[in-house]
């Protein structure tokens, strides 16, 4: 096949995609990757990582230029229920480990997977390492709002227990991401809390609030849960326990709202653009969640991501590479660490 020659074509960037990750295996991942090649204008080569035979079967009949797509063989797959760190070490030829290694060796500029979040996190930290000045990388999740722009919440689940200075680091990570990838010139940073007053919350949020007020960031203060959806801030900081609860609730909203609107429209005999409403609420529109703080570009997708989500994750990865986000993060964190010395 033209896309399995092993020839490396010099392009502006190369994006590795885990073809075996996700609930549907290679079918959805490959389709999403193909759509990315067809619809994303960025000049990139797509590296599909996984079982060559299974990947080629999904590519059969596709009209794609061979010099923009390459298959990288990986003989193992890490299952969703496997212990993350142990599975990364026990399965060195898994699609997740091989995909991250491609970035570490310079053969790829970014890695995307809808596989085990824990394994992606473990492989990225173990292989790529954390950026200097980052205690713990954080998962960022874009949340839809009533404005035209989503809010980046982090941490969305990587770190259940955090220290105040780590929340401050998350704020800086989100600040750079929203500047470079989402084009916000001066991102507003908020701290998720149970009240807007600085003295509200527990010891963690009270001290984090103080640090953020002195951070030099565009800190707008504490943000209550009810104000997330109004787009009060561009970056919402919280620990991974709170963030993951909020994220899972957000993911459940789309189907519920669609049900209510559909029922109301039927009763009133009125037209409602249900597809437009669901599109705003659908996580697939925002691609994957960036793992910020590792020395590379890692994008984590939902396990049941449709092809559209994979395609949009490729777009997010391309923007991250084109904006040189990792180097921007490195400089920001160095300045933060220098200011604390």
N, C-alpha and C positions, 0 to 999 in steps of 0.2 A: 504494500500500500504506500502511496506517496507521502503519507504523514507518519510513517514509521521507519524512516530511513536512518534515523539517528544523527542526521546532519544538523548542526547547530547553525542557525541563520542569525546574523548580527542584526538585531532590531533595537529600537529604543528601550524596550523592556521585555522581560519574560515573566509570565505569571504561571505559577504551578497550581494546579487544581486537583484535589483528591477525588479521583473518579469513583472510588469505592465507598466513600463516606455517605452517611445519610440513610434514612429508612428504606429508600428505594434502590440503593446500590447504584451501579453505573448509569442506569437509564436516565434518571433525572439530571445527575451531575453532568453527563456528557451532553445532553440536550441543552442545558443551561450554558455550558461552555461554547457550544456551537452557536447559540444565539448571540453570545457576547462577541464572537468573531464577526458575526454578520451585522451587528447593530452598533457596536461601540467604535467610535472613530479613532481612538488611540491606536498608535502603531505598536502592537505587541505580538509576541509569540506565545501561544498557549501550550503548556506542558501538562498533559493528562497523565496522572500518576496512578498506577494500579495494574490489574491483570490485562496484559495486551490483548488476549483473545476476547475477553468480555468487552473491552473498550472498542475494539475493531468491529465487533458485532453491532454495537450501538451506532458506530460511524458509517455503517454500510449504507451506501446510496446518497450520502451527504456530498453536496457540491462545494468542497472547500479547498482552498489552495494549500498544497502540502507544505509550503515553506512557512506557514503560520501556525502549524499544529504538529506537535511531536508527542509521542507516547514514551513515557518513562516507566519501565517495568518495576513492579513491586509485587512480591509473591504472597504477602501476608496482609491481613485486615484486622484491625483492633475493634472488637465489638463494643457496643454501648455499655454493657454491664461489666466490662473487665476493669480491674484496678488500674488506674491511669499510669502511675509511675512504673509499676511492675510490668505492665504490658508494653510500655515504651522501651524498657530495657530488654524484655523477653522477645520482642518482635522487632528487631532492627530493620527488617526488610518490609515493614508494613507501609501502606500508602501514606500514613500520617508522618512517620519518621522519615521516610525517603523524601517526602515533599518539603519538610522543614530543612533537611540536609541540603537540598538543592539550593535553598536560599543561603545557608551558611557557607557553602562552597562557592557562591557567586554565580551559579548556573541559573538561578532564578532571582527575581527582585521582590517577589511576594508569594505568599502561600494562602490558599483558601481551602476550607474543609467543612463539610456538614457532618463529620464524624463525631466521635466522643469528645465532648468539650473538655473533660478532664485530661484526656490523652493529648489533645492539641495544646492545651495549656502546659502540661508537663514537658512535652517535646520541645515546645518553643523556649521555655525557660532553660531546660537542660542543654539544648543544642545551640540556640542563639544567644542565650544569656540575657540578663537585664541590662538596660542602659545605666551607666554610672549616675548615681543620684536617685535611683528608683529602688525602694525597698521591696516593693511587690508590684508586678504588672497588674493592670486592671482591665476588665472587660467593659467596653463602652457599648451602650445600646441606644439607638435613636428612637425616641418616643414621639408619636404624632401629637400635634397640638392644634388649637383652634386657629392659629396663625398659619401662614404659608410655609413656616419652617419648623422642623422637628427640634426637639431638645435631646442633647446627648447626656445620658445618665451613666455615671460610673462611680462605683464598681457595680456591675450587674450580676456578680456571683462568684468572682474568683477568690475573694478574701472575705470570709465570714466575720472575722474579728480584726479590727483595725485600730491603729493609733492615730492621734490627731495629725501628726506630721505626714502620715501616709495619705490622709484625706486631702491635705494641702498638696501633696504630690499629684494626686488624682486630678485636682483642679488645674494644675499646670499642664498635665497630659491632655485633658479635655480642651483647654484653652488653645493649644497648638493644633489639635486635630480640627477643631471647628474653624480656625483660621485657614488652615491649609487645604482641607478637604471640602468643607462646606462654605468657604468664602466669607465668613463673618469677620469683619475687620477688628472689632473689639468685643469678643464674646462676653456676655453677661454670665457671671458665675453665681450659682445659688447653692445653699447647703440645705439638704432635706432635713426638716425638723418638725416638731410637734407644735411650734409656735413661731411667730416672726421675731419676737423679742430675743436679743442676744443672750439673755440669761436663761432662756428656755432649753429644755432637753437634758440629756445626761452629761456626765463629765466629758465624754468623747466629743459630742457636738458643741458643747460650750467652749472647750479649748480649741477645737477646729475652727469655730467661728472667729475666735480671737486671732488665730494664725492667718486666716483668710482676709480679715480686715487689714492686716499689716503686710499682705503678700504683694501688693502692687498690681494685682489683677482687678478687673472690673467686677468687684464683688458686690452683689445686690442684697446680700443678707440671707437670712433663713427663709426657706420656702416650705409652706405646708403642702400636704399631699393633694388637697383640693385645687391648688394653684399650678400643679405640674402641667395640666392640659391646656392652661391658658397661655403657655409660652412665656411665662414670667422671666425665665432665664434661658440661656443657650446651653449652658453646662450645669448639670445637677449632680452634686457630689453627695455620696452616701457610702456606708459600708456595704459589703457584698450580700449580707443577710437581708438587710432592708431592701437593697436594690433588686435582688432576685424576686422577692415577694411582689414588689411593685411591677416588675417586668412581666411576671406570669399573669398578674391581674390585667395588665394592658393587653396581653395576647388574647385574653378571653373576651374582651370587650367587642371586637369586631362582629363576631357571630351573634352576640346578644343584641347589639344595636340594630343589626340587619333584620333580626327577627321582629323587634319592636316596630321599626319603620315599615317593614313589609305588612305587618298586621294593621298598622294605622292607615296605610295607604289603601289597603283593600277595603277597610271599613268606610273610608271617606270617598272612595272611588276617585282618587287623585293620582297624578303621576309623580313619582319620586325617583330620582336618579340613584337607585340603590347601588349600582356598580361604582359610581363616583364616591359615595359615602364609604363603601367597603375598601376602596382603593386607598383612601386617606388613612384608614385604620390598619391596613394590612401590612405586617412587618416585611412581607416579601418586596414591597416597594422600596424599602430602605437597604436591601441587600443584607450583608452579614454584620456582625458586631466586631469591631476592631479590638485586638488585644494590644493595649497601649502600655509601653514601658519595656517591651522586649527589644532587642537590637535587630529589628527587622519588621516586616509588614506581615502580620498574621490576621486573617479575617475568619471569624467563626460563624458558621451558618447554622440555622435551626435544623434539627434532624429530619423534619418532614418538609424542608424547603422545596417549593416547586421550582421549575426551571427558571422562572422569572427572578426568583430570589438569588439563584446562582449567578445569573447574568448581571444583576445589579451589584452583587458582591464583587464580581470582576471589575465593574466600573469603579467601585469604591477603592479597590486595590490599585487600579491604574491611577486614580487621582492621588492616592497616597504616595505612589512612586514618583509621579510627575512633579509633585510639589516638594519633593525631597523632605518629606515630613519627618523621617527618622533623624536626619541631621539637625533639623530645626528643634526637635525634642532634645537632642543631645546638648545643644547650646543652651536651651532654656533650663534644663536640669543642672547643667554645670554652673550657670549663674545662680540658681537657687541654692545649690550646695555651697558655692563660694560666699554667698551672703550669710549663710549660717555658720561659717567657719569662725 
